[in-house]
Amino acid sequence: MRKPRDFDAELKALGDKARDLKSRKVQQLGELVIATGADALSADELAGALIVLAETKEAGKREAWAKRGAAFFQSRTRRPIPAAERHTSGAPAQPGGAQPASGRKGAA
């Protein structure tokens, strides 16, 4: 005879695993922001830049960003890119429409 499954325990274990994965993802994203030097940006600037990146449909730009990201991860030093070399791919860091919906400065 088979042992009955404890669905409650399995669901709890899956929930714990999902929570751990989400926590690890958030931590890794924070580490990536710091490693790239993007922590020098304000929360509004960073959010605006990420929105522009997420909304971009041009394959050429996305490919160039992917290559640059791969090069970053393959580099041994992982030092921040100097400000003079940033934003060379054409996407502005602060587009006019990237203000938070609330309109308040520093809302994060």
N, C-alpha and C positions, 0 to 999 in steps of 0.2 A: 504494500500500500504506500502511496506517495505521501510525503509530508505536505501539509497545506501551506500555501504561500502567505506570508505576512505582508499584505499590500500596503498597510499603513507604514510599516518600517521601510519598505522599498521606496514609497513616495517621499518619506522623510529623508532618506539617503540621497535620492535624486535632487530634492530641494536643496539639501546641504551642498551637494556637488555643484549645482547651478550657481548658488550664492558664492561659493569659493571661486568659480571660474569668472564670475562677474567682477569680484573683488580684485582678482589677479589682472584682469583686463584693464580695469581702472588704474591700477598701480603702474602697469606697463605703459599706458598712455601718458601718465604723468612723467615717468622716467624718460619717455621719448621726447616730450616737450622740453624737458630740461636738457637732454643730451643734444638736441638740435639748436639750443640757444633761444628757442621761442618763448622761454619763460621771461625774457626781457620785455615781451609785449604785454600790453594790458589785456585783461580778459575780453574786453570789447573788440580789440584789434585781432586777437587770436580767433575769436568766434567769427568775426567777419571774414577773415582769411579762409577759415575752414568751410564756411558757407559757400564762398566763391568756388573753392575746390570741389565741393560736393555737387554744385550746380553745373560745373563745366562738363560739356558733352563732347568737346573737340578732342578727337582721338590723338592728334599730334601733341597737344599740350599734356594730356594724361600720360602718354608714352614718355615724354621728356621728364615729367615729374617722377615716373616710376623708375627710369634709369638713374636719375639723380638720387632717389631714395635707396636704390640697390647699391649704388656706389658708396653712399653714406654707411650702410651696414657692412660693406666689405672693407671699409677703411679701418686701419688699426688704431688711429688716434681718436677718431670720433669727436673732433673738436668742432665747435660752432663755426658756421660759415661767416666770414667777415661781412659787416653790413653793406659794404660796397658791392659785394657779389650777390646779395640777396635780390629776389624779385626780378631775376633776369629772364624768367619764362613768360613774362607779359601780364601776369595776374596781379592787380593792385592789392596791397595788403588791407587798405581801407576803402572799399567801394562805397559809394554814396548810399546804397540801399542796405547796408549791413548794420544799421543801428538796431538796438534791441527794440522789441515791440513796445515796451514800456516808455521808451524815450529817455530814461534816466541814465546818467553817466555812472559807470562803476557798478551797475547792477549785475551780479553774477550768481 
